[in-house]
Amino acid sequence: MIPINLDTGQLTIDQLEAIFSVIPQELDFIDENDIVRWYSDNHTIFSRQKDVLNKHVLEVHPKHSADRVKKVLAEMHSGTRDSIEMTIPAKGKQVHIAFYALHDAQGQYLGCIEVTEDVTEFVNSTKVSNFMKLLKKK
């Protein structure tokens, strides 16, 4: 396989796919035109189908969040916001959602990455439960 050259090394497509398959967060890439271009398909809290690809992000987000999503994206496009993070109750879990603006070396907006993670275990953890996790083998 031909490696992809990055600033800090090289990876192949197989290596990138393996990396994305073990990261326990959902990742979605939304391009500079607010079109969904890619998502990771593991560890999903919110189910996704390939038909979301190439759709405007507002077509695939719940209608009740449309105004907030529009506002955040407008702020990212303008450069007044680089990120936003929130934790919400969803599907019986505590879900952390973060949007991070992406820029090229010249500062041009490339889009954003949405990172979604079930943080219920962390929200409900105690010192004792954290210590027990250290002792537990998987």
N, C-alpha and C positions, 0 to 999 in steps of 0.2 A: 504494500500500500504506500501511496505517496504521502509523506508527512505534510502537515499544515504547519507552516512556520509562524510562530508567535514571538512576541518580544522576549519572553522568558523561556523559550524552548520550542520543541516540536511535538506534535501529537498526530496520530492517525485518526481517521474517522472511527475505526473500531475502538480505539482508546477513548475517544470523546464519548462515544455511545456507552461504553462501559462505565465511565465516570458518571454520566447523567443517570445511568440505571441504578446506581447505589446511593446517590444523594437523596436523603429522605424528604426533600422539599419538592413541591410542584414548581416547575418553572415555565413561564410563558413569555415569549418574545413578541412584542408589539412594535412594528416598524415606525418610521418617521411620519407615515400617513395614518397611523393608528389602526393598521391592519394586523391581525394575528398571523404571524408567519411561522411560528414553531412553538411546540410545547413538549415537555417531558411527559412520558406516558406511564410513569410509575408512581407509586405512593400517592395516588389521587384521593383527594377529599371531595373535590367537585369533578364529577365525571366529564370527560371530554371525548368528542368524536372527531375524526379527521375532517368532518364537514365544517368545523369552526375555522380551519385554515383558510386564509385569504378573505376572511370576512372582517368588517369593521368591528373593533372591540365592543362598541355599544350594542351590536347585534348579538353578542354572546354573553354579555353580563346581564344580571337581573335588572329588569326595568326600574325597580325601586332605587337602584344605585346609580342610574344613568347621570343624573345631575352632578353627583359627587365625582364620578369618573371623568366627565367632561371637564370639570373645574381643574382636577389634578393634571389631566393631560394638557390643558391649555397653559397651566403654570409651568409644566415641564418643557413644553415647546418654547415658551417665552424665556426660559432660564430663571424664572423667579423661584422655582422649586426643583430640588435635585432628588428628593425622595419623600415618601410618606409611609408610615407604618401604623398598623392598627391591629388590635386583637378583638375578634367578634365571636359571639356564640353562633355556631352553625352545625347542624346535623348532630346535635348532642355533644359537641366538642368545643373547646376553645381553639380558635383558628387565628393564627398570626398571618397577616397579609402585608406585604411590602412591595412598593413600586419604586424602582430606581431608574433615573434617567441615564441614558447612555449617550456619550459624545465621542467624536473622533478627536484626533490630535489637535485639530484646529478649533475645537469647541462646537462644531456643528452637531445638532441634535440628530441622533441615529434611531431613536426609539426608546423603549423602556423594557425592563425585565420585571415581571411580576413573580414574586416568590411567596408561595403559600405553604404553611406548615401547621400540623396539629401540635399544639403546645399544651394540651390538656395535662399531660404527665408532668410538665414543668410547673404549670400553674398550681397543681395540686400536690407538689412535692414538699417534703419536710426534710430537715437535717437527717433524721433517722432513715427515711426512705432513700435519700441520696447516698448515704453511707452503705446501705444494703445493696444498692445498685453496683457499687464499687466491688463488693464481694461476690456478686452473682456472675457466673460465667454463662455465656451464650452458647 
